[in-house]
């Protein structure tokens, strides 16, 4: 018996017309061993209805060999809306048996879920993924959500079951894979014959020719024909000839223009009644509206222009209005087993009435969002512990911003309850990077371009910096760097020298990650200069160590170590109880010392700082100290102390596990590369290749050019150990190209040594 979880799909009408060929195509995908299949169409054409109908067939067939069936919908208002996969992965990882769904980077979560899905023959349905894809432009169709990208690519490469997704945009991430195992179906509009059947089923009356002509006029758009048939039955006794009274097409048919024609006609017919109020309320949502949210909107006093038509109606009239909307197709049918009063509508319907409300009744639009903001603030757990519990607070921030309460949403919800102040709970503990990106986008208009005017200058600088931080964590380095650079400009204008120095250091680190070392050097020196204007010693230590780190990567190890030594003298004054550089600063110092063959010094330092960060449960910094200890012990072992190999293996394993758990994918390659070097030394070549493959995938996917160069050097060492000089030379050529391009001269000596070995 299959294990099934499909409650997350949107409810659709059970009647399906003219889709026999598409249902047969889905059957063939399942029977032929297709790994990933996609159904692509504009909104309202019937993607979700098709999938629901096929699932009912599969259910009647006892799921045809599927051992597990799992479905999730990202159903919202199209590619202009931002969405996150965090809640999906939290729920799916738990359902498929992951022991800690919060662990790891977004890519790691996607890869882990793929491995869990592959354990049994699974039917995985991902509905409405377009909010996670890039819209029109050079990257159109690519997944911008890293966890989802990793999941889909992994399943496209290996999958005994089927991953089926629907979207308004074709998925370009799988273009390079075989069309035998990855298939796509462009879902066409209904034929005139099928459209005529749908119209007749919805109550339209006329000859077959008249119904076919109407279906052609409405381009066979499923949602438009559903609404048209219902409208004619409601207001014209079903007479198909009276469709001319509806009006001309006013919007792009690809964006649901024909459906909007009928919605406008319904609006005139409802004439300000309770049905219109309900539809406008749903326009405030990009998800199903819960019973509690609806009650909050209907609370007294009524909102003029929004709920005034509902002020004095009883349950009989309310239920009658709901029934009429569901019969018309403007409101989705209640899901099977739905015992509450959750309401939902097609995204095009929500979008239409939401845009209309915002345009024509801006005060009502804001007041509606204000009520939803207050509702979620009051009815959410004060300090949520899981992503599921956190979701209402994420919704609160978005509603608060749309209500114009930007400052309160920022401080009272995002900073105080989601992040829990400097703890950054949602990022460091839950790893909810995507969700944080979605709510930060609410402080922009449009996203990532202009910060809203509802914040003061200091808050705008903070939002720019934080948005850059989360986009960097998502691997979107170019966007991240642009935002962080703007944050530096704003904070300098405020003469907040300490934050200006720290922001500049963060820009420098992001530029380093991308391989722009010379520009990173400029920002590092700017950071030092700004810190000098500050009275905070911590800012100066931070900026100086950032500068030293870049000088080390540029190949000036002596200058770097001299700066590290000076900053450590400042550290002893600042924290006498912790006289060594520690956390990230200490890690970079150890990295420079290892290049000077000071392995014992590093082992002693990292052992001490490990105690300090372990006491504070700082996952990332604990992992980095294990990494320093692992590398130091490995290098000591290479000089003859073979007994250190076991310690090296222990610490490197702890480092990789900790870096995964931290979710910091820009540091994870460091652990993988160090462990790969140990595996090469012990001639465990299969494990070497596994770690190198993962490190290179992370580096190329995110644009981490220095990690990419290091990975190619690691492959060269591997192939030389295996005696394959041509393959080693190929990777060395790639490493040299990156090193020459970026100025990553720290690796010059190692590169020359390997090139000599490969050519002899």
Order of alpha helices (4+ residues) and beta strands (2+ residues): beta-alpha-beta-alpha-beta-alpha-alpha-beta-alpha-beta-beta-alpha-alpha-alpha-alpha-alpha-alpha-alpha-alpha-alpha-alpha-alpha-alpha-alpha-alpha-alpha-alpha-alpha-alpha-alpha-alpha-alpha-alpha-alpha-alpha-alpha-alpha-alpha
